[in-house]
Amino acid sequence: MTPPEAPEDGSNQPRVKPPAASVCMGETLTVLQNRSDFLKAARAKRQGTASMMVQARNRSDGEATGIRVGFTCSKKVGNAVARNRAKRRLREAARAVLTSQGRNGWDYVLIGRAEVTAARPFEALKDDLRYALRKVHGGK
């Protein structure tokens, strides 16, 4: 008997990774994976909030399409378990907020903060991301 996630026709191929993308509400979020993309975002606009730092840059024409997002947490956040928990929470906040309020053609990097990102209530985490996006995009 095959596991429930395996296709019944046996067409699954081992070691084939799916694309790093999250599809939610019609908008696709692509995950940043190259160090150069993170460094370009670090040189662009940034906005700090209580629970995270948001770096954002408007990509030049011809680079890539859609909204791209990256996540990072330094060792100051804690051990591997704490860093992974913080990044999971940032991913979910990005999935909930960036699909509706992110701008096409922009890269966003969400950086977790020590002891705050993992402990902050999730609604407050999403509100922090909304606030940072307004500031980065020139709103009030």
C-alpha positions as CSV (number, residue, x, y, z in Angstrom):
1,M,0.0,0.0,0.0
2,T,1.3,3.5,-0.9
3,P,1.3,6.4,1.5
4,P,-1.5,8.9,0.9
5,E,0.7,11.6,-0.5
6,A,2.2,9.3,-3.2
7,P,0.6,9.4,-6.7
8,E,-1.2,6.2,-7.5
9,D,0.4,5.9,-10.9
10,G,3.8,5.7,-9.4
11,S,5.0,8.8,-11.3
12,N,6.8,10.4,-8.4
13,Q,10.5,10.8,-8.9
14,P,12.9,10.7,-5.9
15,R,15.2,13.6,-5.3
16,V,13.2,16.0,-7.5
17,K,12.6,19.1,-5.4
18,P,9.5,21.2,-6.1
19,P,10.0,24.8,-6.9
20,A,10.5,27.1,-3.9
21,A,7.2,29.0,-4.2
22,S,4.1,29.4,-2.1
23,V,0.8,29.9,-3.9
24,C,-1.8,31.7,-1.8
25,M,-4.8,33.7,-2.9
26,G,-3.7,33.9,-6.6
27,E,-0.3,35.6,-5.9
28,T,2.9,33.7,-5.9
29,L,5.6,34.2,-3.4
30,T,9.0,33.0,-4.6
31,V,11.6,32.3,-1.9
32,L,15.0,34.0,-2.3
33,Q,17.8,31.5,-2.1
34,N,20.9,33.2,-3.6
35,R,23.2,35.1,-1.2
36,S,23.5,37.9,-3.8
37,D,19.8,38.6,-3.7
38,F,20.0,38.9,0.1
39,L,22.9,41.3,-0.2
40,K,21.1,43.5,-2.8
41,A,18.1,43.7,-0.4
42,A,20.4,44.6,2.5
43,R,21.7,47.7,0.5
44,A,18.1,48.9,-0.2
45,K,15.3,50.2,2.0
46,R,14.8,48.8,5.5
47,Q,12.3,49.3,8.3
48,G,12.5,47.9,11.8
49,T,9.6,46.9,13.9
50,A,9.2,45.4,17.3
51,S,9.3,41.8,16.0
52,M,11.4,41.9,12.8
53,M,13.5,43.9,10.4
54,V,12.2,44.2,6.9
55,Q,14.5,44.9,4.0
56,A,12.9,45.7,0.6
57,R,14.1,46.5,-2.8
58,N,12.5,47.3,-6.1
59,R,14.1,45.0,-8.7
60,S,15.2,46.4,-12.0
61,D,13.4,45.4,-15.2
62,G,14.2,42.0,-16.5
63,E,15.5,40.5,-13.3
64,A,12.5,38.4,-12.1
65,T,8.8,38.6,-11.9
66,G,6.4,38.4,-9.0
67,I,7.1,38.9,-5.3
68,R,10.2,37.3,-3.8
69,V,10.8,36.9,-0.1
70,G,13.7,35.7,2.0
71,F,13.9,34.8,5.7
72,T,16.9,34.9,8.0
73,C,17.6,34.6,11.7
74,S,21.1,35.0,13.2
75,K,22.4,33.0,16.2
76,K,21.4,35.9,18.4
77,V,17.8,34.6,18.0
78,G,18.8,31.4,19.8
79,N,19.6,27.8,19.1
80,A,18.5,26.0,15.9
81,V,15.1,25.2,17.3
82,A,14.4,28.9,18.2
83,R,15.7,30.1,14.9
84,N,13.6,27.6,12.9
85,R,10.5,28.5,15.0
86,A,11.0,32.2,14.3
87,K,11.5,31.6,10.6
88,R,8.3,29.5,10.4
89,R,6.4,32.3,12.0
90,L,7.9,34.8,9.6
91,R,7.0,32.6,6.7
92,E,3.4,32.4,7.8
93,A,3.1,36.1,8.3
94,A,4.6,36.8,4.9
95,R,2.2,34.3,3.3
96,A,-0.7,36.1,5.0
97,V,0.4,39.7,4.4
98,L,2.7,39.9,1.3
99,T,0.2,38.2,-1.0
100,S,-2.2,41.1,-0.6
101,Q,0.1,44.1,0.4
102,G,3.4,43.2,-1.3
103,R,4.2,44.7,-4.6
104,N,5.0,42.9,-7.8
105,G,8.7,43.3,-8.8
106,W,9.9,43.7,-5.2
107,D,12.2,41.6,-3.0
108,Y,11.6,41.4,0.7
109,V,13.9,40.0,3.4
110,L,12.4,39.4,6.8
111,I,14.9,39.2,9.7
112,G,13.9,37.7,13.0
113,R,14.7,39.4,16.3
114,A,16.1,37.7,19.4
115,E,13.4,36.6,21.9
116,V,10.7,38.6,20.2
117,T,9.8,37.0,16.9
118,A,9.0,33.6,18.3
119,A,7.1,35.0,21.3
120,R,5.1,37.8,19.8
121,P,1.4,37.1,19.2
122,F,0.8,36.2,15.6
123,E,-1.7,39.0,14.9
124,A,0.9,41.5,16.2
125,L,3.5,39.9,14.0
126,K,1.3,40.4,10.9
127,D,0.6,44.0,12.0
128,D,4.3,44.7,12.3
129,L,4.8,43.4,8.8
130,R,2.0,45.6,7.4
131,Y,3.4,48.6,9.2
132,A,6.9,48.0,7.8
133,L,5.5,47.6,4.2
134,R,3.6,50.9,4.5
135,K,6.8,52.6,5.6
136,V,9.0,51.0,2.9
137,H,6.5,51.8,0.2
138,G,6.3,55.4,1.3
139,G,3.0,55.4,3.1
140,K,2.2,56.7,6.6
